[in-house]
Amino acid sequence: MMQQILRDMYVEPELLAELNEDQKQILFYKIRQEQVRRWTEHECQGDGWERCPAPPRQEGERKCVRWLHGSDGEVWVWVMGEATGDIPYEHIIRELIEGRARRQAQLEAQELWRRKEAEIKQKFRDAVAKEKARLVAGKWKEEAEDRKAAKREEEQIREELKRREEEERLKGEEEVRCVEEKRARELYISLERERKNSEQDNKEWEEQLQRSKEADEEMTRKARWARDEYKRQSLRAIEQGHVACLSGHFQQQPHISRRHSAVIEQTEKSSPCSESRPRPGLQPAAPPLYRRRQSRRHSTIATQPLMDSPAWVRSPRPSCRESVILWFCEDQKPKRAGYERNSDTIAPWFHGIITREKSEKLLMNKAEGSFLVRVSERIWGYTLSYRTASGFKHFLIDASGDSYNFLGVDQNRHATLTDLINFHKEEVITTTGKELLQEACKQASSTGDYGGLFP
């Protein structure tokens, strides 16, 4: 089942719904590994030529970042406004805001003063023109006896107008200065409010970013912990001889494979009769009934072994309950699935074909750690239902090949279903949930109903 998922790079939604979070995490990790492997092969074979591998890195040579250290031996960090002699950060920000508000107010005041000055000049230019027109119209200079008196009067009038113009100018400047100060205060208050809102938004964003980083670190830590625990359990299972074969993860790591080979060689040396003695739980299974019938029917025209023909490949999923019963009787019974070790007695934890709801009903009043195994109608395998402190968990067991392993969680391949159950009575299923099989949930009735598996 795992090989099919990695080959298709697709998990059906119904099957994904059966997995818990730990199973999904390990399953997605395996899919990501397969994606990286395919991408590497594609890069090396691109454009019809093989890319030269990168030169091996010398032992001890690593890329690293060197940080500048201070006198206290810690990484040197300078925070503006907090070092000795620095102006406080709040004071710097306040000065920047005041300067910005002052420059904006000055620009607005200059524009206002230009308009005001133009109005004043136009006003007194019109007054002078009117006064000249009046003098010319009245011809008072020709009629005056003393032209000097007329000129003096004209100068007095001009000085009066100039004085009034200067007073009007000072008054306008004072009004502009008041408007400038008022506008500067308004801009300062507005910018200060914006700064506080920005600091609040930045603070909330930094808190959200920190929570996101902590969540990512927690997920990374859990994934690393799950991989390390998986390696440890695999090594322990191999040393105990309960594993049918190595998983794909360890086959890709040479140093792990060498250690496994050493353990296997040591085991073979310690037991000289191991070559002739068959491994418990891996008895050769007879071909399924429908395959034997087809073989006899077409025995006269067969030109190659029947097992290699694509027509006899099992469907990815069971189509009906009858196909599950046929599969169990033809493929699983010869492997002693559901039986106790070296006995014809059905194991107390095996319940045959029952629904998820019925398994939870049986485990409802049981203690934490109780479990049962039922035949799955979604995959070619089983489902282990487990009682937790707060509810239930269901783990899919893939039995589509010649071994048994948890789908998406435990890639240790056990020779028999009983070996898998006994192994996880000592080792947890997932490192996050700490699920340890303790007490088997027995049948509700003494006769036992296995859904037609044992007639």
C-alpha positions as CSV (number, residue, x, y, z in Angstrom):
1,M,0.0,0.0,0.0
2,M,2.8,2.4,0.8
3,Q,4.6,1.6,-2.4
4,Q,1.5,2.3,-4.4
5,I,0.9,5.7,-2.6
6,L,4.6,6.7,-3.3
7,R,4.2,5.5,-7.0
8,D,1.0,7.4,-7.6
9,M,1.9,10.4,-5.3
10,Y,-1.8,10.4,-4.3
11,V,-3.8,9.4,-1.2
12,E,-7.5,8.9,-1.5
13,P,-9.6,11.2,0.8
14,E,-11.4,8.3,2.5
15,L,-8.1,6.6,3.3
16,L,-6.6,9.8,4.5
17,A,-9.6,10.3,6.8
18,E,-8.7,7.0,8.6
19,L,-5.3,8.3,9.5
20,N,-4.6,10.4,12.6
21,E,-2.2,13.4,12.8
22,D,0.9,11.3,13.5
23,Q,0.2,8.9,10.6
24,K,-0.4,11.8,8.2
25,Q,2.8,13.5,9.3
26,I,5.0,10.5,8.6
27,L,3.1,9.7,5.4
28,F,3.6,13.2,4.0
29,Y,7.3,13.0,5.1
30,K,7.7,9.8,3.0
31,I,5.9,11.5,0.0
32,R,8.3,14.5,0.3
33,Q,11.3,12.1,0.3
34,E,10.0,10.5,-2.9
35,Q,9.5,13.9,-4.5
36,V,13.1,14.9,-3.7
37,R,14.4,11.6,-5.1
38,R,12.5,12.0,-8.3
39,W,13.6,15.6,-8.7
40,T,17.3,14.6,-8.2
41,E,17.0,11.9,-10.8
42,H,15.3,14.3,-13.3
43,E,18.1,16.9,-12.7
44,C,20.8,14.4,-13.3
45,Q,19.2,13.1,-16.5
46,G,18.1,16.4,-17.9
47,D,18.9,17.4,-21.6
48,G,20.2,13.9,-22.3
49,W,23.4,14.2,-20.3
50,E,24.4,13.2,-16.8
51,R,25.4,16.0,-14.4
52,C,28.7,15.5,-12.7
53,P,28.2,15.0,-9.0
54,A,29.5,17.6,-6.7
55,P,33.0,16.9,-5.3
56,P,32.7,15.2,-1.9
57,R,33.2,17.5,1.1
58,Q,36.2,17.0,3.2
59,E,35.8,15.5,6.6
60,G,35.2,18.2,9.1
61,E,34.5,20.8,6.4
62,R,31.2,22.5,7.0
63,K,29.5,25.8,5.9
64,C,29.1,28.0,8.9
65,V,28.4,31.6,9.9
66,R,30.8,33.3,12.3
67,W,29.2,36.0,14.5
68,L,31.1,38.9,16.0
69,H,31.4,38.5,19.8
70,G,31.6,41.3,22.4
71,S,33.8,41.5,25.5
72,D,31.4,39.3,27.4
73,G,31.8,36.5,24.9
74,E,28.2,36.7,23.7
75,V,27.1,37.6,20.2
76,W,27.6,41.4,19.7
77,V,24.3,43.1,19.1
78,W,23.7,46.9,18.9
79,V,20.3,48.2,19.5
80,M,19.8,51.9,18.5
81,G,19.0,54.0,21.5
82,E,20.0,51.4,24.1
83,A,23.8,51.6,23.9
84,T,25.9,53.9,26.2
85,G,25.7,57.5,24.9
86,D,22.9,56.9,22.5
87,I,19.8,59.1,22.5
88,P,16.8,57.1,23.7
89,Y,14.7,55.6,20.9
90,E,11.5,57.3,22.0
91,H,13.4,60.7,22.0
92,I,14.7,60.1,18.5
93,I,11.3,59.2,17.2
94,R,9.7,62.2,18.9
95,E,12.3,64.5,17.3
96,L,11.8,63.0,13.9
97,I,8.1,63.4,14.2
98,E,8.4,67.0,15.4
99,G,10.8,67.9,12.5
100,R,8.5,66.3,10.0
101,A,5.5,68.2,11.4
102,R,7.5,71.5,11.5
103,R,8.6,71.1,7.8
104,Q,5.1,70.3,6.7
105,A,3.7,73.3,8.6
106,Q,6.4,75.6,7.2
107,L,5.6,74.5,3.6
108,E,1.9,75.2,4.3
109,A,2.7,78.6,5.9
110,Q,4.9,79.7,3.0
111,E,2.1,78.9,0.6
112,L,-0.4,80.8,2.7
113,W,2.0,83.8,3.0
114,R,2.5,83.9,-0.7
115,R,-1.3,84.1,-1.2
116,K,-1.6,86.7,1.6
117,E,1.2,88.9,0.2
118,A,-0.2,88.8,-3.3
119,E,-3.6,90.0,-1.9
120,I,-1.9,92.8,0.1
121,K,0.1,94.1,-2.9
122,Q,-2.9,94.0,-5.1
123,K,-5.0,95.8,-2.5
124,F,-2.6,98.7,-2.1
125,R,-1.8,98.8,-5.8
126,D,-5.4,99.4,-6.5
127,A,-5.6,102.1,-3.8
128,V,-2.6,104.0,-5.2
129,A,-4.1,103.8,-8.7
130,K,-7.5,105.1,-7.4
131,E,-5.8,108.0,-5.5
132,K,-3.8,109.0,-8.6
133,A,-6.8,108.9,-10.7
134,R,-8.6,111.1,-8.2
135,L,-5.8,113.6,-8.2
136,V,-5.5,113.6,-11.9
137,A,-9.3,114.0,-12.3
138,G,-9.5,116.9,-9.9
139,K,-6.4,118.6,-11.4
140,W,-5.6,119.7,-7.9
141,K,-1.9,120.1,-8.8
142,E,-2.6,122.7,-11.5
143,E,-5.0,124.6,-9.2
144,A,-2.8,124.5,-6.1
145,E,-0.7,127.6,-5.5
146,D,2.2,125.8,-4.0
147,R,3.3,122.7,-5.9
148,K,5.6,121.8,-3.0
149,A,2.6,121.7,-0.7
150,A,0.8,119.5,-3.1
151,K,3.9,117.3,-3.4
152,R,4.3,117.2,0.4
153,E,0.7,116.2,0.7
154,E,1.2,113.5,-1.9
155,E,4.2,112.2,0.0
156,Q,2.3,112.2,3.3
157,I,-0.5,110.2,1.6
158,R,2.1,107.8,0.2
159,E,3.7,107.4,3.6
160,E,0.4,106.8,5.2
161,L,-0.4,104.2,2.7
162,K,3.0,102.6,3.2
163,R,2.5,102.6,7.0
164,R,-0.9,101.0,6.6
165,E,0.6,98.5,4.2
166,E,3.3,97.6,6.8
167,E,0.7,97.2,9.5
168,E,-1.3,95.0,7.3
169,R,1.8,93.0,6.5
170,L,2.7,92.5,10.1
171,K,-0.9,91.5,10.9
172,G,-0.9,89.0,8.1
173,E,2.5,87.6,9.2
174,E,1.1,87.1,12.7
175,E,-2.0,85.4,11.4
176,V,0.2,83.1,9.3
177,R,2.4,82.3,12.3
178,C,-0.6,81.4,14.4
179,V,-2.0,79.2,11.7
180,E,1.5,77.6,11.3
181,E,1.8,76.8,15.0
182,K,-1.7,75.4,15.1
183,R,-1.2,73.3,12.0
184,A,2.1,72.0,13.4
185,R,0.4,70.9,16.6
186,E,-2.3,69.2,14.7
187,L,0.2,67.4,12.4
188,Y,2.3,66.4,15.4
189,I,-0.7,64.9,17.2
190,S,-1.8,63.1,14.0
191,L,1.7,61.7,13.4
192,E,2.1,60.6,17.0
193,R,-1.2,58.8,16.8
194,E,-0.1,57.1,13.6
195,R,3.2,56.1,15.2
196,K,1.5,54.6,18.2
197,N,-0.9,52.7,15.9
198,S,2.0,51.5,13.8
199,E,3.9,50.4,16.9
200,Q,0.8,48.5,18.1
201,D,0.4,46.9,14.7
202,N,4.1,46.0,14.6
203,K,3.9,44.6,18.1
204,E,0.9,42.4,17.2
205,W,2.6,41.3,14.0
206,E,5.8,40.4,15.9
207,E,3.8,38.4,18.4
208,Q,2.0,36.6,15.6
209,L,5.3,36.0,13.9
210,Q,6.8,34.7,17.1
211,R,3.9,32.3,17.6
212,S,4.3,31.1,14.0
213,K,8.0,30.5,14.5
214,E,7.3,28.6,17.7
215,A,4.7,26.5,16.0
216,D,7.1,25.7,13.1
217,E,9.9,24.8,15.6
218,E,7.5,22.6,17.5
219,M,6.4,20.8,14.3
220,T,10.1,20.4,13.3
221,R,11.0,19.1,16.7
222,K,8.1,16.6,16.6
223,A,9.0,15.4,13.1
224,R,12.7,15.0,14.1
225,W,11.6,13.2,17.3
226,A,9.4,10.9,15.3
227,R,12.1,10.0,12.8
228,D,14.7,9.4,15.6
229,E,12.2,7.2,17.5
230,Y,11.4,5.4,14.3
231,K,15.1,4.6,13.7
232,R,15.5,3.4,17.2
233,Q,12.5,1.1,17.0
234,S,13.6,-0.2,13.6
235,L,17.1,-1.1,15.0
236,R,15.6,-2.7,18.0
237,A,13.1,-4.8,15.9
238,I,15.9,-5.9,13.6
239,E,18.0,-7.0,16.6
240,Q,15.1,-9.0,18.0
241,G,14.5,-10.6,14.6
242,H,10.9,-9.5,14.3
243,V,11.3,-7.5,11.1
244,A,10.6,-9.1,7.8
245,C,12.8,-6.6,5.8
246,L,14.3,-3.2,5.9
247,S,12.3,-0.1,5.1
248,G,13.1,2.1,2.2
249,H,14.3,4.8,4.5
250,F,17.2,2.7,5.9
251,Q,18.0,1.3,2.5
252,Q,18.9,4.8,1.4
253,Q,21.3,5.4,4.2
254,P,24.6,3.5,3.9
255,H,25.8,3.9,7.5
256,I,22.5,2.5,8.8
257,S,22.7,-0.4,6.4
258,R,26.2,-1.3,7.5
259,R,25.0,-1.4,11.1
260,H,22.0,-3.6,10.2
261,S,24.3,-6.0,8.2
262,A,26.6,-6.3,11.2
263,V,23.6,-7.1,13.5
264,I,22.4,-9.7,11.0
265,E,25.8,-11.3,10.6
266,Q,26.3,-11.5,14.4
267,T,22.9,-13.2,14.7
268,E,23.7,-15.7,12.0
269,K,27.0,-16.5,13.7
270,S,25.4,-17.0,17.0
271,S,22.8,-19.4,15.7
272,P,24.4,-21.9,13.2
273,C,21.1,-23.6,12.6
274,S,19.4,-20.5,11.4
275,E,19.9,-21.3,7.7
276,S,17.9,-24.5,7.8
277,R,15.3,-23.3,10.3
278,P,12.5,-21.3,8.8
279,R,11.6,-17.9,10.3
280,P,8.5,-18.1,12.5
281,G,5.4,-16.6,11.0
282,L,6.7,-16.6,7.4
283,Q,5.2,-19.8,6.1
284,P,4.8,-20.1,2.3
285,A,1.3,-19.3,1.3
286,A,-0.6,-21.1,-1.3
287,P,-1.8,-19.1,-4.3
288,P,-5.3,-17.7,-3.9
289,L,-8.3,-19.8,-5.0
290,Y,-9.2,-17.8,-8.0
291,R,-5.6,-17.9,-9.2
292,R,-5.5,-21.7,-9.0
293,R,-8.7,-21.9,-10.9
294,Q,-7.5,-19.7,-13.7
295,S,-4.2,-21.6,-13.8
296,R,-5.9,-24.9,-14.4
297,R,-8.3,-23.4,-16.9
298,H,-5.5,-21.9,-19.1
299,S,-2.7,-24.4,-18.3
300,T,-2.5,-25.5,-21.9
301,I,-1.9,-22.0,-23.4
302,A,0.2,-20.4,-20.6
303,T,3.6,-19.4,-21.8
304,Q,4.9,-17.7,-18.7
305,P,4.3,-17.8,-14.9
306,L,0.8,-16.7,-13.9
307,M,1.9,-14.4,-11.1
308,D,3.9,-12.2,-13.5
309,S,0.8,-11.4,-15.6
310,P,-0.8,-8.0,-15.0
311,A,-4.2,-9.5,-15.2
312,W,-3.8,-11.1,-11.8
313,V,-2.7,-8.0,-9.9
314,R,-5.0,-7.4,-7.0
315,S,-7.2,-4.3,-7.1
316,P,-5.9,-1.3,-5.1
317,R,-8.9,-1.5,-2.6
318,P,-11.5,-4.1,-1.7
319,S,-14.6,-3.8,-3.8
320,C,-17.1,-5.6,-1.4
321,R,-17.3,-7.6,1.8
322,E,-17.1,-10.9,-0.1
323,S,-13.8,-9.9,-1.6
324,V,-12.4,-9.2,1.9
325,I,-13.5,-12.6,3.1
326,L,-12.0,-14.3,0.1
327,W,-8.8,-12.5,0.5
328,F,-8.6,-13.4,4.2
329,C,-9.3,-17.1,3.6
330,E,-7.0,-17.4,0.7
331,D,-4.1,-15.2,1.7
332,Q,-4.2,-14.5,5.4
333,K,-5.2,-17.8,7.0
334,P,-2.2,-19.6,5.7
335,K,-0.1,-16.9,7.3
336,R,-1.8,-17.5,10.7
337,A,-3.2,-14.0,10.8
338,G,-5.4,-13.6,13.9
339,Y,-4.0,-16.7,15.7
340,E,-1.8,-16.8,18.7
341,R,1.8,-17.7,18.1
342,N,2.4,-21.4,17.6
343,S,-1.2,-22.2,18.4
344,D,-4.5,-22.8,16.7
345,T,-6.3,-20.6,19.1
346,I,-7.7,-17.3,17.8
347,A,-6.0,-14.4,19.6
348,P,-8.3,-12.6,22.1
349,W,-7.6,-9.2,20.4
350,F,-8.8,-10.4,17.0
351,H,-12.5,-9.5,16.2
352,G,-12.8,-10.2,12.5
353,I,-14.9,-7.9,10.4
354,I,-16.6,-5.3,12.6
355,T,-17.4,-1.7,12.1
356,R,-15.6,1.3,13.6
357,E,-18.6,2.2,15.7
358,K,-18.8,-1.3,17.1
359,S,-15.1,-1.3,18.0
360,E,-15.5,2.0,19.9
361,K,-18.5,0.6,21.7
362,L,-16.5,-2.4,22.8
363,L,-13.6,-0.2,24.0
364,M,-15.9,2.4,25.7
365,N,-15.7,1.0,29.2
366,K,-12.2,-0.4,28.9
367,A,-9.1,1.0,30.6
368,E,-6.6,3.2,28.7
369,G,-4.2,1.1,26.6
370,S,-6.9,-1.5,25.7
371,F,-7.0,-2.5,22.0
372,L,-8.5,-4.8,19.4
373,V,-7.7,-5.7,15.8
374,R,-10.4,-5.8,13.1
375,V,-10.3,-6.6,9.4
376,S,-10.4,-3.4,7.3
377,E,-12.9,-3.0,4.5
378,R,-11.0,0.0,3.0
379,I,-7.6,-1.5,2.4
380,W,-6.0,-5.0,2.1
381,G,-5.2,-5.1,5.8
382,Y,-6.4,-4.5,9.3
383,T,-7.3,-1.7,11.7
384,L,-6.0,-1.5,15.3
385,S,-8.5,0.3,17.5
386,Y,-6.9,1.8,20.6
387,R,-8.5,3.3,23.8
388,T,-6.9,6.6,24.9
389,A,-7.6,8.6,28.0
390,S,-9.9,11.0,26.1
391,G,-11.2,8.9,23.2
392,F,-10.1,6.4,20.6
393,K,-7.5,6.1,17.9
394,H,-7.5,3.8,14.8
395,F,-4.3,2.7,13.0
396,L,-4.3,1.1,9.6
397,I,-2.1,-2.0,9.2
398,D,-1.0,-2.7,5.7
399,A,-1.0,-6.4,4.8
400,S,-1.0,-6.2,1.0
401,G,2.5,-7.7,0.7
402,D,4.3,-10.4,2.6
403,S,4.7,-8.4,5.8
404,Y,2.7,-6.3,8.3
405,N,3.3,-2.7,9.1
406,F,1.4,0.4,10.2
407,L,0.4,2.6,7.3
408,G,2.1,6.0,7.5
409,V,3.5,5.5,11.1
410,D,5.6,2.4,11.6
411,Q,7.6,1.2,8.6
412,N,9.0,-1.8,10.6
413,R,7.8,-4.7,8.6
414,H,6.9,-7.6,10.8
415,A,6.7,-11.2,9.6
416,T,3.3,-11.9,11.2
417,L,0.4,-9.9,12.6
418,T,1.1,-11.4,16.1
419,D,4.8,-10.2,15.9
420,L,3.5,-6.6,15.2
421,I,1.2,-6.8,18.2
422,N,3.8,-8.2,20.6
423,F,6.4,-5.7,19.4
424,H,4.2,-2.7,20.3
425,K,3.5,-4.1,23.7
426,E,7.0,-3.0,24.5
427,E,7.5,-0.1,22.0
428,V,5.1,2.8,21.5
429,I,3.3,3.2,18.2
430,T,3.9,7.0,18.0
431,T,6.2,9.1,20.0
432,T,3.7,11.9,20.4
433,G,0.8,9.8,21.5
434,K,2.8,7.2,23.5
435,E,0.4,4.4,22.5
436,L,1.5,1.2,24.2
437,L,-0.6,-1.9,23.8
438,Q,-1.5,-3.2,27.3
439,E,-4.8,-5.1,27.5
440,A,-6.6,-7.0,24.7
441,C,-10.3,-6.3,24.4
442,K,-12.0,-9.7,24.1
443,Q,-15.2,-10.7,22.3
444,A,-18.4,-9.7,24.0
445,S,-19.8,-13.2,23.6
446,S,-18.1,-16.5,24.5
447,T,-18.8,-18.1,21.0
448,G,-17.3,-15.1,19.1
449,D,-18.6,-13.6,15.9
450,Y,-15.8,-12.9,13.3
451,G,-18.0,-11.8,10.4
452,G,-17.8,-15.1,8.4
453,L,-14.0,-15.4,8.5
454,F,-14.0,-18.7,10.5
455,P,-17.0,-20.9,9.4
